């Protein structure tokens, strides 16, 4: 499968947002470890 040149940039932004949200969820639960459930 091929993808457009802007796909990877868009994917990076989506992943960064997901990781940031998961990190905040872990912090709000007083944890320093991000778990799969935080996603």
N, CA and C atoms as an extended XYZ file, in Angstrom:
117
Properties=species:S:1:pos:R:3:atomname:S:1:resname:S:1:resid:I:1 pbc="F F F"
N         0.845       -1.166        0.000 N   UNK     1
C         0.000        0.000        0.000 CA  UNK     1
C         0.893        1.233        0.000 C   UNK     1
N         0.483        2.231       -0.714 N   UNK     2
C         1.214        3.488       -0.765 CA  UNK     2
C         0.437        4.547       -0.003 C   UNK     2
N         1.142        5.576        0.395 N   UNK     3
C         0.464        6.678        1.079 CA  UNK     3
C         1.011        8.005        0.566 C   UNK     3
N         0.220        9.027        0.714 N   UNK     4
C         0.611       10.359        0.275 CA  UNK     4
C         1.739       10.882        1.154 C   UNK     4
N         2.464       11.837        0.637 N   UNK     5
C         3.626       12.366        1.356 CA  UNK     5
C         3.258       13.029        2.680 C   UNK     5
N         2.056       13.563        2.770 N   UNK     6
C         1.652       14.238        4.007 CA  UNK     6
C         1.085       13.278        5.053 C   UNK     6
N         0.926       12.012        4.683 N   UNK     7
C         0.341       11.038        5.601 CA  UNK     7
C         1.196       10.841        6.847 C   UNK     7
N         2.493       10.679        6.673 N   UNK     8
C         3.382       10.430        7.819 CA  UNK     8
C         3.385       11.602        8.790 C   UNK     8
N         3.369       12.812        8.267 N   UNK     9
C         3.315       13.985        9.147 CA  UNK     9
C         2.015       14.004        9.945 C   UNK     9
N         0.917       13.697        9.280 N   UNK    10
C        -0.375       13.670        9.963 CA  UNK    10
C        -0.413       12.555       11.002 C   UNK    10
N         0.138       11.409       10.661 N   UNK    11
C         0.181       10.285       11.596 CA  UNK    11
C         1.009       10.635       12.824 C   UNK    11
N         2.135       11.291       12.626 N   UNK    12
C         2.969       11.727       13.751 CA  UNK    12
C         2.176       12.606       14.709 C   UNK    12
N         1.399       13.530       14.172 N   UNK    13
C         0.615       14.438       15.011 CA  UNK    13
C        -0.452       13.689       15.795 C   UNK    13
N        -1.082       12.709       15.156 N   UNK    14
C        -2.104       11.910       15.840 CA  UNK    14
C        -1.474       11.119       16.983 C   UNK    14
N        -0.335       10.500       16.725 N   UNK    15
C         0.347        9.700       17.749 CA  UNK    15
C         0.815       10.590       18.895 C   UNK    15
N         1.374       11.749       18.569 N   UNK    16
C         1.817       12.676       19.615 CA  UNK    16
C         0.653       13.083       20.509 C   UNK    16
N        -0.498       13.355       19.917 N   UNK    17
C        -1.672       13.748       20.699 CA  UNK    17
C        -2.139       12.601       21.593 C   UNK    17
N        -2.146       11.382       21.059 N   UNK    18
C        -2.559       10.217       21.850 CA  UNK    18
C        -1.615        9.989       23.028 C   UNK    18
N        -0.315       10.107       22.788 N   UNK    19
C         0.672        9.897       23.848 CA  UNK    19
C         0.544       10.987       24.909 C   UNK    19
N         0.336       12.215       24.484 N   UNK    20
C         0.175       13.314       25.442 CA  UNK    20
C        -1.054       13.088       26.317 C   UNK    20
N        -2.147       12.658       25.703 N   UNK    21
C        -3.376       12.399       26.462 CA  UNK    21
C        -3.176       11.222       27.423 C   UNK    21
N        -2.495       10.186       26.964 N   UNK    22
C        -2.229        9.026       27.818 CA  UNK    22
C        -1.330        9.405       28.986 C   UNK    22
N        -0.355       10.257       28.733 N   UNK    23
C         0.546       10.717       29.786 CA  UNK    23
C        -0.215       11.508       30.838 C   UNK    23
N        -1.097       12.371       30.403 N   UNK    24
C        -1.905       13.142       31.348 CA  UNK    24
C        -2.807       12.229       32.171 C   UNK    24
N        -3.351       11.204       31.541 N   UNK    25
C        -4.213       10.262       32.264 CA  UNK    25
C        -3.416        9.533       33.343 C   UNK    25
N        -2.210        9.107       32.996 N   UNK    26
C        -1.360        8.428       33.978 CA  UNK    26
C        -1.025        9.367       35.132 C   UNK    26
N        -0.673       10.606       34.821 N   UNK    27
C        -0.357       11.582       35.867 CA  UNK    27
C        -1.557       11.836       36.768 C   UNK    27
N        -2.743       11.908       36.185 N   UNK    28
C        -3.939       12.173       36.987 CA  UNK    28
C        -4.269       11.009       37.912 C   UNK    28
N        -3.735        9.834       37.587 N   UNK    29
C        -3.912        8.656       38.436 CA  UNK    29
C        -2.692        8.412       39.324 C   UNK    29
N        -1.866        9.454       39.485 N   UNK    30
C        -0.670        9.390       40.335 CA  UNK    30
C         0.281        8.265       39.946 C   UNK    30
N         0.441        8.071       38.640 N   UNK    31
C         1.384        7.072       38.146 CA  UNK    31
C         2.439        7.755       37.292 C   UNK    31
N         3.630        7.170       37.276 N   UNK    32
C         4.709        7.661       36.423 CA  UNK    32
C         4.887        6.781       35.195 C   UNK    32
N         4.121        5.702       35.136 N   UNK    33
C         4.210        4.763       34.025 CA  UNK    33
C         2.938        4.834       33.195 C   UNK    33
N         3.113        5.017       31.896 N   UNK    34
C         1.977        5.025       30.979 CA  UNK    34
C         1.685        3.585       30.591 C   UNK    34
N         0.426        3.203       30.690 N   UNK    35
C         0.010        1.839       30.370 CA  UNK    35
C        -0.857        1.843       29.111 C   UNK    35
N        -1.035        0.672       28.541 N   UNK    36
C        -1.866        0.543       27.341 CA  UNK    36
C        -3.278        1.058       27.595 C   UNK    36
N        -3.766        0.845       28.795 N   UNK    37
C        -5.110        1.298       29.142 CA  UNK    37
C        -5.262        2.808       29.129 C   UNK    37
N        -4.161        3.536       29.202 N   UNK    38
C        -4.211        4.995       29.167 CA  UNK    38
C        -4.514        5.519       27.770 C   UNK    38
N        -4.286        4.681       26.779 N   UNK    39
C        -4.581        5.094       25.412 CA  UNK    39
C        -6.072        5.124       25.176 C   UNK    39
